[in-house]
């Protein structure tokens, strides 16, 4: 015997396939966006991160020194 092609089942299978395809496209888009953001961050490299860190540390130290000075002069 042969398999009957039920139109309702075929329609539902097609809808599920389209939904999976759309979800795959959304996931791929999100992954591309995340990868692009990650690559933009890593292109700066360690040196720029380190320089930024030292600048922040220096700024924090000088601001702490400015606020602490009046207390020690008293």
N, CA, C and O atoms as a Tripos MOL2 file, in Angstrom:
@<TRIPOS>MOLECULE
protein
  296   295    74     0     0
PROTEIN
NO_CHARGES

@<TRIPOS>ATOM
      1 N           0.8280   -1.1950    0.0000 N.3       1 UNK1
      2 CA          0.0000    0.0000    0.0000 C.3       1 UNK1
      3 C           0.8680    1.2530    0.0000 C.2       1 UNK1
      4 O           2.0610    1.1870    0.2980 O.2       1 UNK1
      5 N           0.2940    2.3470   -0.3200 N.am      2 UNK2
      6 CA          1.0210    3.6070   -0.3350 C.3       2 UNK2
      7 C           0.5110    4.5220    0.7790 C.2       2 UNK2
      8 O          -0.5880    4.3410    1.3020 O.2       2 UNK2
      9 N           1.3310    5.5000    1.1240 N.am      3 UNK3
     10 CA          0.9970    6.4330    2.2040 C.3       3 UNK3
     11 C           0.1030    7.5500    1.6620 C.2       3 UNK3
     12 O           0.4110    8.1740    0.6460 O.2       3 UNK3
     13 N          -0.9940    7.7850    2.3540 N.am      4 UNK4
     14 CA         -1.8820    8.8780    1.9550 C.3       4 UNK4
     15 C          -1.2660   10.2030    2.3670 C.2       4 UNK4
     16 O          -0.7380   10.3300    3.4720 O.2       4 UNK4
     17 N          -1.3310   11.1710    1.5020 N.am      5 UNK5
     18 CA         -0.8290   12.5140    1.7990 C.3       5 UNK5
     19 C          -1.9750   13.3130    2.4110 C.2       5 UNK5
     20 O          -2.8480   13.8190    1.7060 O.2       5 UNK5
     21 N          -1.9540   13.4130    3.7260 N.am      6 UNK6
     22 CA         -2.9800   14.1610    4.4320 C.3       6 UNK6
     23 C          -2.6300   15.6490    4.3330 C.2       6 UNK6
     24 O          -1.5720   16.0570    4.8130 O.2       6 UNK6
     25 N          -3.4840   16.4600    3.7270 N.am      7 UNK7
     26 CA         -3.1700   17.8870    3.5480 C.3       7 UNK7
     27 C          -2.9160   18.6190    4.8690 C.2       7 UNK7
     28 O          -2.0480   19.4890    4.9330 O.2       7 UNK7
     29 N          -3.6600   18.2770    5.9170 N.am      8 UNK8
     30 CA         -3.4750   18.9390    7.2050 C.3       8 UNK8
     31 C          -2.1060   18.6050    7.7930 C.2       8 UNK8
     32 O          -1.4230   19.4920    8.3060 O.2       8 UNK8
     33 N          -1.7000   17.3510    7.7250 N.am      9 UNK9
     34 CA         -0.3880   16.9560    8.2330 C.3       9 UNK9
     35 C           0.7270   17.6110    7.4310 C.2       9 UNK9
     36 O           1.7270   18.0610    7.9900 O.2       9 UNK9
     37 N           0.5460   17.6610    6.1140 N.am     10 UNK10
     38 CA          1.5680   18.2830    5.2710 C.3      10 UNK10
     39 C           1.6930   19.7660    5.5810 C.2      10 UNK10
     40 O           2.7950   20.3130    5.6250 O.2      10 UNK10
     41 N           0.5480   20.4130    5.7970 N.am     11 UNK11
     42 CA          0.5680   21.8460    6.1140 C.3      11 UNK11
     43 C           1.2700   22.0730    7.4500 C.2      11 UNK11
     44 O           2.0870   22.9850    7.5810 O.2      11 UNK11
     45 N           0.9480   21.2370    8.4450 N.am     12 UNK12
     46 CA          1.5620   21.3860    9.7680 C.3      12 UNK12
     47 C           3.0770   21.1210    9.7010 C.2      12 UNK12
     48 O           3.8540   21.8420   10.3270 O.2      12 UNK12
     49 N           3.4920   20.1220    8.9680 N.am     13 UNK13
     50 CA          4.9140   19.8400    8.8260 C.3      13 UNK13
     51 C           5.6360   21.0060    8.1560 C.2      13 UNK13
     52 O           6.7530   21.3580    8.5360 O.2      13 UNK13
     53 N           4.9990   21.5900    7.1750 N.am     14 UNK14
     54 CA          5.6040   22.7400    6.4930 C.3      14 UNK14
     55 C           5.7260   23.9270    7.4450 C.2      14 UNK14
     56 O           6.7460   24.6160    7.4560 O.2      14 UNK14
     57 N           4.6850   24.1640    8.2440 N.am     15 UNK15
     58 CA          4.7100   25.2620    9.2090 C.3      15 UNK15
     59 C           5.8230   25.0470   10.2330 C.2      15 UNK15
     60 O           6.5390   25.9860   10.5810 O.2      15 UNK15
     61 N           5.9690   23.8100   10.7180 N.am     16 UNK16
     62 CA          7.0230   23.5310   11.6850 C.3      16 UNK16
     63 C           8.4050   23.7310   11.0580 C.2      16 UNK16
     64 O           9.3170   24.2470   11.7040 O.2      16 UNK16
     65 N           8.5520   23.3220    9.8060 N.am     17 UNK17
     66 CA          9.8360   23.5110    9.1250 C.3      17 UNK17
     67 C          10.1510   24.9990    8.9550 C.2      17 UNK17
     68 O          11.2940   25.4200    9.1300 O.2      17 UNK17
     69 N           9.1340   25.7870    8.6150 N.am     18 UNK18
     70 CA          9.3430   27.2310    8.4720 C.3      18 UNK18
     71 C           9.6900   27.8820    9.8110 C.2      18 UNK18
     72 O          10.5330   28.7760    9.8690 O.2      18 UNK18
     73 N           9.0410   27.4330   10.8800 N.am     19 UNK19
     74 CA          9.3420   27.9760   12.2020 C.3      19 UNK19
     75 C          10.7760   27.6340   12.6190 C.2      19 UNK19
     76 O          11.4810   28.4830   13.1650 O.2      19 UNK19
     77 N          11.2080   26.4000   12.3660 N.am     20 UNK20
     78 CA         12.5840   26.0150   12.6960 C.3      20 UNK20
     79 C          13.5830   26.8380   11.8930 C.2      20 UNK20
     80 O          14.6080   27.2690   12.4190 O.2      20 UNK20
     81 N          13.2800   27.0510   10.6270 N.am     21 UNK21
     82 CA         14.1730   27.8350    9.7750 C.3      21 UNK21
     83 C          14.2760   29.2810   10.2670 C.2      21 UNK21
     84 O          15.3620   29.8600   10.2960 O.2      21 UNK21
     85 N          13.1400   29.8520   10.6500 N.am     22 UNK22
     86 CA         13.1540   31.2280   11.1580 C.3      22 UNK22
     87 C          13.9360   31.3140   12.4700 C.2      22 UNK22
     88 O          14.6850   32.2660   12.6860 O.2      22 UNK22
     89 N          13.7640   30.3310   13.3360 N.am     23 UNK23
     90 CA         14.4950   30.3160   14.6010 C.3      23 UNK23
     91 C          15.9980   30.1670   14.3540 C.2      23 UNK23
     92 O          16.8060   30.8020   15.0320 O.2      23 UNK23
     93 N          16.3640   29.3390   13.3970 N.am     24 UNK24
     94 CA         17.7740   29.1780   13.0510 C.3      24 UNK24
     95 C          18.3660   30.4870   12.5320 C.2      24 UNK24
     96 O          19.5020   30.8300   12.8580 O.2      24 UNK24
     97 N          17.6000   31.2120   11.7320 N.am     25 UNK25
     98 CA         18.0910   32.4950   11.2140 C.3      25 UNK25
     99 C          18.2770   33.4980   12.3480 C.2      25 UNK25
    100 O          19.2680   34.2270   12.3800 O.2      25 UNK25
    101 N          17.3160   33.5340   13.2880 N.am     26 UNK26
    102 CA         17.4390   34.4470   14.4360 C.3      26 UNK26
    103 C          18.6600   34.1010   15.2750 C.2      26 UNK26
    104 O          19.4150   34.9840   15.6810 O.2      26 UNK26
    105 N          18.8470   32.8120   15.5310 N.am     27 UNK27
    106 CA         19.9980   32.3900   16.3160 C.3      27 UNK27
    107 C          21.3040   32.7350   15.6050 C.2      27 UNK27
    108 O          22.2490   33.2070   16.2380 O.2      27 UNK27
    109 N          21.3600   32.5040   14.3020 N.am     28 UNK28
    110 CA         22.5750   32.8260   13.5390 C.3      28 UNK28
    111 C          22.8480   34.3270   13.5790 C.2      28 UNK28
    112 O          24.0010   34.7410   13.6980 O.2      28 UNK28
    113 N          21.8080   35.1410   13.4810 N.am     29 UNK29
    114 CA         21.9790   36.5910   13.5360 C.3      29 UNK29
    115 C          22.5210   37.0210   14.8900 C.2      29 UNK29
    116 O          23.4160   37.8630   14.9700 O.2      29 UNK29
    117 N          21.9720   36.4350   15.9650 N.am     30 UNK30
    118 CA         22.4470   36.7740   17.3020 C.3      30 UNK30
    119 C          23.8900   36.3520   17.4980 C.2      30 UNK30
    120 O          24.6740   37.0760   18.1120 O.2      30 UNK30
    121 N          24.2460   35.1790   16.9770 N.am     31 UNK31
    122 CA         25.6260   34.7130   17.1070 C.3      31 UNK31
    123 C          26.5850   35.5980   16.3240 C.2      31 UNK31
    124 O          27.6760   35.9100   16.8010 O.2      31 UNK31
    125 N          26.1790   36.0050   15.1160 N.am     32 UNK32
    126 CA         27.0360   36.8940   14.3320 C.3      32 UNK32
    127 C          27.2430   38.2160   15.0460 C.2      32 UNK32
    128 O          28.3510   38.7510   15.0720 O.2      32 UNK32
    129 N          26.1700   38.7400   15.6260 N.am     33 UNK33
    130 CA         26.2580   40.0110   16.3310 C.3      33 UNK33
    131 C          27.1750   39.8910   17.5520 C.2      33 UNK33
    132 O          27.9920   40.7750   17.8100 O.2      33 UNK33
    133 N          27.0340   38.8000   18.2950 N.am     34 UNK34
    134 CA         27.8790   38.5900   19.4730 C.3      34 UNK34
    135 C          29.3360   38.4010   19.0600 C.2      34 UNK34
    136 O          30.2360   38.9350   19.7080 O.2      34 UNK34
    137 N          29.5740   37.6550   18.0000 N.am     35 UNK35
    138 CA         30.9450   37.4260   17.5370 C.3      35 UNK35
    139 C          31.5760   38.7290   17.0720 C.2      35 UNK35
    140 O          32.7520   38.9880   17.3250 O.2      35 UNK35
    141 N          30.7760   39.5500   16.3850 N.am     36 UNK36
    142 CA         31.2890   40.8350   15.9050 C.3      36 UNK36
    143 C          31.6640   41.7340   17.0930 C.2      36 UNK36
    144 O          32.7070   42.3890   17.0770 O.2      36 UNK36
    145 N          30.8120   41.7580   18.1140 N.am     37 UNK37
    146 CA         31.0970   42.5700   19.2960 C.3      37 UNK37
    147 C          32.3330   42.0430   20.0150 C.2      37 UNK37
    148 O          33.1510   42.8260   20.4990 O.2      37 UNK37
    149 N          32.4730   40.7360   20.0860 N.am     38 UNK38
    150 CA         33.6350   40.1420   20.7450 C.3      38 UNK38
    151 C          34.9110   40.4550   19.9800 C.2      38 UNK38
    152 O          35.9340   40.7830   20.5810 O.2      38 UNK38
    153 N          34.8560   40.3560   18.6670 N.am     39 UNK39
    154 CA         36.0450   40.6230   17.8640 C.3      39 UNK39
    155 C          36.4460   42.0900   17.9530 C.2      39 UNK39
    156 O          37.6340   42.4110   17.9420 O.2      39 UNK39
    157 N          35.4650   42.9790   18.0400 N.am     40 UNK40
    158 CA         35.7800   44.4060   18.1790 C.3      40 UNK40
    159 C          36.4930   44.6490   19.5050 C.2      40 UNK40
    160 O          37.3890   45.4880   19.5940 O.2      40 UNK40
    161 N          36.0850   43.9070   20.5340 N.am     41 UNK41
    162 CA         36.7170   44.0640   21.8440 C.3      41 UNK41
    163 C          38.1260   43.4970   21.8370 C.2      41 UNK41
    164 O          39.0360   44.1150   22.3900 O.2      41 UNK41
    165 N          38.3270   42.3440   21.2310 N.am     42 UNK42
    166 CA         39.6410   41.7100   21.2600 C.3      42 UNK42
    167 C          40.6170   42.3730   20.3040 C.2      42 UNK42
    168 O          41.8250   42.2110   20.4720 O.2      42 UNK42
    169 N          40.1450   43.1130   19.3070 N.am     43 UNK43
    170 CA         41.0570   43.7780   18.3820 C.3      43 UNK43
    171 C          41.8590   44.8620   19.0770 C.2      43 UNK43
    172 O          42.9670   45.1930   18.6530 O.2      43 UNK43
    173 N          41.2980   45.4180   20.1480 N.am     44 UNK44
    174 CA         42.0350   46.4520   20.8630 C.3      44 UNK44
    175 C          43.2810   45.8730   21.5120 C.2      44 UNK44
    176 O          44.2890   46.5660   21.6510 O.2      44 UNK44
    177 N          43.2230   44.6270   21.9040 N.am     45 UNK45
    178 CA         44.3940   43.9480   22.4330 C.3      45 UNK45
    179 C          44.6300   44.2140   23.9060 C.2      45 UNK45
    180 O          43.9380   45.0110   24.5400 O.2      45 UNK45
    181 N          45.6270   43.5220   24.4270 N.am     46 UNK46
    182 CA         45.9410   43.6080   25.8480 C.3      46 UNK46
    183 C          46.5080   44.9660   26.2140 C.2      46 UNK46
    184 O          46.2000   45.5080   27.2760 O.2      46 UNK46
    185 N          47.3330   45.5180   25.3380 N.am     47 UNK47
    186 CA         48.0070   46.7740   25.6610 C.3      47 UNK47
    187 C          47.0090   47.8950   25.9590 C.2      47 UNK47
    188 O          47.1600   48.6140   26.9460 O.2      47 UNK47
    189 N          45.9990   48.0430   25.1120 N.am     48 UNK48
    190 CA         45.0440   49.1200   25.3440 C.3      48 UNK48
    191 C          44.2130   48.8560   26.5970 C.2      48 UNK48
    192 O          43.8510   49.7900   27.3120 O.2      48 UNK48
    193 N          43.9060   47.5610   26.8670 N.am     49 UNK49
    194 CA         43.1650   47.2490   28.0890 C.3      49 UNK49
    195 C          44.0160   47.5960   29.2960 C.2      49 UNK49
    196 O          43.5340   48.1860   30.2630 O.2      49 UNK49
    197 N          45.2820   47.2260   29.2300 N.am     50 UNK50
    198 CA         46.1850   47.4810   30.3500 C.3      50 UNK50
    199 C          46.3590   48.9810   30.5670 C.2      50 UNK50
    200 O          46.3520   49.4540   31.7040 O.2      50 UNK50
    201 N          46.5140   49.7190   29.4860 N.am     51 UNK51
    202 CA         46.6560   51.1730   29.6120 C.3      51 UNK51
    203 C          45.3940   51.7850   30.1990 C.2      51 UNK51
    204 O          45.4720   52.6890   31.0310 O.2      51 UNK51
    205 N          44.2480   51.3070   29.7810 N.am     52 UNK52
    206 CA         43.0030   51.8140   30.3420 C.3      52 UNK52
    207 C          42.8970   51.5130   31.8220 C.2      52 UNK52
    208 O          42.4110   52.3380   32.5950 O.2      52 UNK52
    209 N          43.3520   50.3270   32.2220 N.am     53 UNK53
    210 CA         43.3050   49.9330   33.6210 C.3      53 UNK53
    211 C          44.2230   50.8090   34.4590 C.2      53 UNK53
    212 O          43.8530   51.2420   35.5510 O.2      53 UNK53
    213 N          45.4130   51.0650   33.9490 N.am     54 UNK54
    214 CA         46.3460   51.8940   34.7170 C.3      54 UNK54
    215 C          45.8570   53.3340   34.8160 C.2      54 UNK54
    216 O          46.0370   53.9910   35.8410 O.2      54 UNK54
    217 N          45.2460   53.8110   33.7550 N.am     55 UNK55
    218 CA         44.6890   55.1730   33.8010 C.3      55 UNK55
    219 C          43.6000   55.2490   34.8620 C.2      55 UNK55
    220 O          43.5450   56.2140   35.6240 O.2      55 UNK55
    221 N          42.7370   54.2440   34.9210 N.am     56 UNK56
    222 CA         41.6770   54.2450   35.9350 C.3      56 UNK56
    223 C          42.2590   54.1620   37.3410 C.2      56 UNK56
    224 O          41.7820   54.8310   38.2570 O.2      56 UNK56
    225 N          43.2950   53.3380   37.5080 N.am     57 UNK57
    226 CA         43.9280   53.2090   38.8260 C.3      57 UNK57
    227 C          44.5760   54.5310   39.2430 C.2      57 UNK57
    228 O          44.4460   54.9630   40.3890 O.2      57 UNK57
    229 N          45.2690   55.1620   38.3060 N.am     58 UNK58
    230 CA         45.9110   56.4460   38.6090 C.3      58 UNK58
    231 C          44.8700   57.4940   38.9720 C.2      58 UNK58
    232 O          45.0560   58.2560   39.9200 O.2      58 UNK58
    233 N          43.7790   57.5350   38.2240 N.am     59 UNK59
    234 CA         42.7190   58.5030   38.4940 C.3      59 UNK59
    235 C          42.1080   58.2620   39.8700 C.2      59 UNK59
    236 O          41.8420   59.2060   40.6130 O.2      59 UNK59
    237 N          41.8890   56.9930   40.2030 N.am     60 UNK60
    238 CA         41.3090   56.6580   41.4930 C.3      60 UNK60
    239 C          42.2720   57.0460   42.6190 C.2      60 UNK60
    240 O          41.8450   57.5720   43.6470 O.2      60 UNK60
    241 N          43.5520   56.7900   42.4310 N.am     61 UNK61
    242 CA         44.5490   57.1180   43.4510 C.3      61 UNK61
    243 C          44.6370   58.6210   43.6700 C.2      61 UNK61
    244 O          44.6850   59.0770   44.8130 O.2      61 UNK61
    245 N          44.6580   59.3930   42.5970 N.am     62 UNK62
    246 CA         44.7480   60.8490   42.7620 C.3      62 UNK62
    247 C          43.4920   61.4110   43.4050 C.2      62 UNK62
    248 O          43.5800   62.3250   44.2250 O.2      62 UNK62
    249 N          42.3200   60.8850   43.0520 N.am     63 UNK63
    250 CA         41.1060   61.3970   43.6810 C.3      63 UNK63
    251 C          41.0660   61.0170   45.1530 C.2      63 UNK63
    252 O          40.5800   61.7940   45.9750 O.2      63 UNK63
    253 N          41.5670   59.8370   45.5020 N.am     64 UNK64
    254 CA         41.6180   59.4360   46.8980 C.3      64 UNK64
    255 C          42.5970   60.3290   47.6620 C.2      64 UNK64
    256 O          42.3370   60.7310   48.7970 O.2      64 UNK64
    257 N          43.7240   60.6310   47.0170 N.am     65 UNK65
    258 CA         44.6900   61.5060   47.6590 C.3      65 UNK65
    259 C          44.1380   62.8960   47.8970 C.2      65 UNK65
    260 O          44.4250   63.5050   48.9280 O.2      65 UNK65
    261 N          43.3620   63.4040   46.9750 N.am     66 UNK66
    262 CA         42.7750   64.7360   47.1340 C.3      66 UNK66
    263 C          41.7630   64.7670   48.2570 C.2      66 UNK66
    264 O          41.6870   65.7440   49.0030 O.2      66 UNK66
    265 N          40.9780   63.6980   48.3840 N.am     67 UNK67
    266 CA         39.9630   63.7080   49.4410 C.3      67 UNK67
    267 C          40.5720   63.4070   50.7920 C.2      67 UNK67
    268 O          40.0190   63.8100   51.8160 O.2      67 UNK67
    269 N          41.7130   62.7000   50.8230 N.am     68 UNK68
    270 CA         42.3220   62.3330   52.0990 C.3      68 UNK68
    271 C          43.1980   63.4370   52.6680 C.2      68 UNK68
    272 O          43.4530   63.4420   53.8720 O.2      68 UNK68
    273 N          43.6710   64.3740   51.8490 N.am     69 UNK69
    274 CA         44.6090   65.4030   52.2830 C.3      69 UNK69
    275 C          44.0430   66.2540   53.4220 C.2      69 UNK69
    276 O          44.7520   66.4250   54.4140 O.2      69 UNK69
    277 N          42.8430   66.7920   53.3650 N.am     70 UNK70
    278 CA         42.3620   67.6340   54.4530 C.3      70 UNK70
    279 C          42.3030   66.9190   55.7980 C.2      70 UNK70
    280 O          42.4810   67.5570   56.8360 O.2      70 UNK70
    281 N          42.0580   65.6160   55.8040 N.am     71 UNK71
    282 CA         41.9550   64.9020   57.0680 C.3      71 UNK71
    283 C          43.3220   64.7500   57.7350 C.2      71 UNK71
    284 O          43.4100   64.7010   58.9610 O.2      71 UNK71
    285 N          44.3760   64.6770   56.9420 N.am     72 UNK72
    286 CA         45.6950   64.4940   57.5250 C.3      72 UNK72
    287 C          46.3400   65.8170   57.9370 C.2      72 UNK72
    288 O          47.2630   65.8310   58.7510 O.2      72 UNK72
    289 N          45.8650   66.9070   57.3870 N.am     73 UNK73
    290 CA         46.4340   68.2120   57.7460 C.3      73 UNK73
    291 C          45.8970   68.7220   59.0660 C.2      73 UNK73
    292 O          46.4830   69.6320   59.6530 O.2      73 UNK73
    293 N          44.8170   68.1740   59.5430 N.am     74 UNK74
    294 CA         44.1650   68.6940   60.7390 C.3      74 UNK74
    295 C          44.8990   68.4480   62.0100 C.2      74 UNK74
    296 O          44.4350   68.8460   63.0780 O.2      74 UNK74
@<TRIPOS>BOND
     1     1     2 1
     2     2     3 1
     3     3     4 2
     4     3     5 am
     5     5     6 1
     6     6     7 1
     7     7     8 2
     8     7     9 am
     9     9    10 1
    10    10    11 1
    11    11    12 2
    12    11    13 am
    13    13    14 1
    14    14    15 1
    15    15    16 2
    16    15    17 am
    17    17    18 1
    18    18    19 1
    19    19    20 2
    20    19    21 am
    21    21    22 1
    22    22    23 1
    23    23    24 2
    24    23    25 am
    25    25    26 1
    26    26    27 1
    27    27    28 2
    28    27    29 am
    29    29    30 1
    30    30    31 1
    31    31    32 2
    32    31    33 am
    33    33    34 1
    34    34    35 1
    35    35    36 2
    36    35    37 am
    37    37    38 1
    38    38    39 1
    39    39    40 2
    40    39    41 am
    41    41    42 1
    42    42    43 1
    43    43    44 2
    44    43    45 am
    45    45    46 1
    46    46    47 1
    47    47    48 2
    48    47    49 am
    49    49    50 1
    50    50    51 1
    51    51    52 2
    52    51    53 am
    53    53    54 1
    54    54    55 1
    55    55    56 2
    56    55    57 am
    57    57    58 1
    58    58    59 1
    59    59    60 2
    60    59    61 am
    61    61    62 1
    62    62    63 1
    63    63    64 2
    64    63    65 am
    65    65    66 1
    66    66    67 1
    67    67    68 2
    68    67    69 am
    69    69    70 1
    70    70    71 1
    71    71    72 2
    72    71    73 am
    73    73    74 1
    74    74    75 1
    75    75    76 2
    76    75    77 am
    77    77    78 1
    78    78    79 1
    79    79    80 2
    80    79    81 am
    81    81    82 1
    82    82    83 1
    83    83    84 2
    84    83    85 am
    85    85    86 1
    86    86    87 1
    87    87    88 2
    88    87    89 am
    89    89    90 1
    90    90    91 1
    91    91    92 2
    92    91    93 am
    93    93    94 1
    94    94    95 1
    95    95    96 2
    96    95    97 am
    97    97    98 1
    98    98    99 1
    99    99   100 2
   100    99   101 am
   101   101   102 1
   102   102   103 1
   103   103   104 2
   104   103   105 am
   105   105   106 1
   106   106   107 1
   107   107   108 2
   108   107   109 am
   109   109   110 1
   110   110   111 1
   111   111   112 2
   112   111   113 am
   113   113   114 1
   114   114   115 1
   115   115   116 2
   116   115   117 am
   117   117   118 1
   118   118   119 1
   119   119   120 2
   120   119   121 am
   121   121   122 1
   122   122   123 1
   123   123   124 2
   124   123   125 am
   125   125   126 1
   126   126   127 1
   127   127   128 2
   128   127   129 am
   129   129   130 1
   130   130   131 1
   131   131   132 2
   132   131   133 am
   133   133   134 1
   134   134   135 1
   135   135   136 2
   136   135   137 am
   137   137   138 1
   138   138   139 1
   139   139   140 2
   140   139   141 am
   141   141   142 1
   142   142   143 1
   143   143   144 2
   144   143   145 am
   145   145   146 1
   146   146   147 1
   147   147   148 2
   148   147   149 am
   149   149   150 1
   150   150   151 1
   151   151   152 2
   152   151   153 am
   153   153   154 1
   154   154   155 1
   155   155   156 2
   156   155   157 am
   157   157   158 1
   158   158   159 1
   159   159   160 2
   160   159   161 am
   161   161   162 1
   162   162   163 1
   163   163   164 2
   164   163   165 am
   165   165   166 1
   166   166   167 1
   167   167   168 2
   168   167   169 am
   169   169   170 1
   170   170   171 1
   171   171   172 2
   172   171   173 am
   173   173   174 1
   174   174   175 1
   175   175   176 2
   176   175   177 am
   177   177   178 1
   178   178   179 1
   179   179   180 2
   180   179   181 am
   181   181   182 1
   182   182   183 1
   183   183   184 2
   184   183   185 am
   185   185   186 1
   186   186   187 1
   187   187   188 2
   188   187   189 am
   189   189   190 1
   190   190   191 1
   191   191   192 2
   192   191   193 am
   193   193   194 1
   194   194   195 1
   195   195   196 2
   196   195   197 am
   197   197   198 1
   198   198   199 1
   199   199   200 2
   200   199   201 am
   201   201   202 1
   202   202   203 1
   203   203   204 2
   204   203   205 am
   205   205   206 1
   206   206   207 1
   207   207   208 2
   208   207   209 am
   209   209   210 1
   210   210   211 1
   211   211   212 2
   212   211   213 am
   213   213   214 1
   214   214   215 1
   215   215   216 2
   216   215   217 am
   217   217   218 1
   218   218   219 1
   219   219   220 2
   220   219   221 am
   221   221   222 1
   222   222   223 1
   223   223   224 2
   224   223   225 am
   225   225   226 1
   226   226   227 1
   227   227   228 2
   228   227   229 am
   229   229   230 1
   230   230   231 1
   231   231   232 2
   232   231   233 am
   233   233   234 1
   234   234   235 1
   235   235   236 2
   236   235   237 am
   237   237   238 1
   238   238   239 1
   239   239   240 2
   240   239   241 am
   241   241   242 1
   242   242   243 1
   243   243   244 2
   244   243   245 am
   245   245   246 1
   246   246   247 1
   247   247   248 2
   248   247   249 am
   249   249   250 1
   250   250   251 1
   251   251   252 2
   252   251   253 am
   253   253   254 1
   254   254   255 1
   255   255   256 2
   256   255   257 am
   257   257   258 1
   258   258   259 1
   259   259   260 2
   260   259   261 am
   261   261   262 1
   262   262   263 1
   263   263   264 2
   264   263   265 am
   265   265   266 1
   266   266   267 1
   267   267   268 2
   268   267   269 am
   269   269   270 1
   270   270   271 1
   271   271   272 2
   272   271   273 am
   273   273   274 1
   274   274   275 1
   275   275   276 2
   276   275   277 am
   277   277   278 1
   278   278   279 1
   279   279   280 2
   280   279   281 am
   281   281   282 1
   282   282   283 1
   283   283   284 2
   284   283   285 am
   285   285   286 1
   286   286   287 1
   287   287   288 2
   288   287   289 am
   289   289   290 1
   290   290   291 1
   291   291   292 2
   292   291   293 am
   293   293   294 1
   294   294   295 1
   295   295   296 2
@<TRIPOS>SUBSTRUCTURE
     1 UNK1         2 RESIDUE 1 A UNK
     2 UNK2         6 RESIDUE 1 A UNK
     3 UNK3        10 RESIDUE 1 A UNK
     4 UNK4        14 RESIDUE 1 A UNK
     5 UNK5        18 RESIDUE 1 A UNK
     6 UNK6        22 RESIDUE 1 A UNK
     7 UNK7        26 RESIDUE 1 A UNK
     8 UNK8        30 RESIDUE 1 A UNK
     9 UNK9        34 RESIDUE 1 A UNK
    10 UNK10       38 RESIDUE 1 A UNK
    11 UNK11       42 RESIDUE 1 A UNK
    12 UNK12       46 RESIDUE 1 A UNK
    13 UNK13       50 RESIDUE 1 A UNK
    14 UNK14       54 RESIDUE 1 A UNK
    15 UNK15       58 RESIDUE 1 A UNK
    16 UNK16       62 RESIDUE 1 A UNK
    17 UNK17       66 RESIDUE 1 A UNK
    18 UNK18       70 RESIDUE 1 A UNK
    19 UNK19       74 RESIDUE 1 A UNK
    20 UNK20       78 RESIDUE 1 A UNK
    21 UNK21       82 RESIDUE 1 A UNK
    22 UNK22       86 RESIDUE 1 A UNK
    23 UNK23       90 RESIDUE 1 A UNK
    24 UNK24       94 RESIDUE 1 A UNK
    25 UNK25       98 RESIDUE 1 A UNK
    26 UNK26      102 RESIDUE 1 A UNK
    27 UNK27      106 RESIDUE 1 A UNK
    28 UNK28      110 RESIDUE 1 A UNK
    29 UNK29      114 RESIDUE 1 A UNK
    30 UNK30      118 RESIDUE 1 A UNK
    31 UNK31      122 RESIDUE 1 A UNK
    32 UNK32      126 RESIDUE 1 A UNK
    33 UNK33      130 RESIDUE 1 A UNK
    34 UNK34      134 RESIDUE 1 A UNK
    35 UNK35      138 RESIDUE 1 A UNK
    36 UNK36      142 RESIDUE 1 A UNK
    37 UNK37      146 RESIDUE 1 A UNK
    38 UNK38      150 RESIDUE 1 A UNK
    39 UNK39      154 RESIDUE 1 A UNK
    40 UNK40      158 RESIDUE 1 A UNK
    41 UNK41      162 RESIDUE 1 A UNK
    42 UNK42      166 RESIDUE 1 A UNK
    43 UNK43      170 RESIDUE 1 A UNK
    44 UNK44      174 RESIDUE 1 A UNK
    45 UNK45      178 RESIDUE 1 A UNK
    46 UNK46      182 RESIDUE 1 A UNK
    47 UNK47      186 RESIDUE 1 A UNK
    48 UNK48      190 RESIDUE 1 A UNK
    49 UNK49      194 RESIDUE 1 A UNK
    50 UNK50      198 RESIDUE 1 A UNK
    51 UNK51      202 RESIDUE 1 A UNK
    52 UNK52      206 RESIDUE 1 A UNK
    53 UNK53      210 RESIDUE 1 A UNK
    54 UNK54      214 RESIDUE 1 A UNK
    55 UNK55      218 RESIDUE 1 A UNK
    56 UNK56      222 RESIDUE 1 A UNK
    57 UNK57      226 RESIDUE 1 A UNK
    58 UNK58      230 RESIDUE 1 A UNK
    59 UNK59      234 RESIDUE 1 A UNK
    60 UNK60      238 RESIDUE 1 A UNK
    61 UNK61      242 RESIDUE 1 A UNK
    62 UNK62      246 RESIDUE 1 A UNK
    63 UNK63      250 RESIDUE 1 A UNK
    64 UNK64      254 RESIDUE 1 A UNK
    65 UNK65      258 RESIDUE 1 A UNK
    66 UNK66      262 RESIDUE 1 A UNK
    67 UNK67      266 RESIDUE 1 A UNK
    68 UNK68      270 RESIDUE 1 A UNK
    69 UNK69      274 RESIDUE 1 A UNK
    70 UNK70      278 RESIDUE 1 A UNK
    71 UNK71      282 RESIDUE 1 A UNK
    72 UNK72      286 RESIDUE 1 A UNK
    73 UNK73      290 RESIDUE 1 A UNK
    74 UNK74      294 RESIDUE 1 A UNK
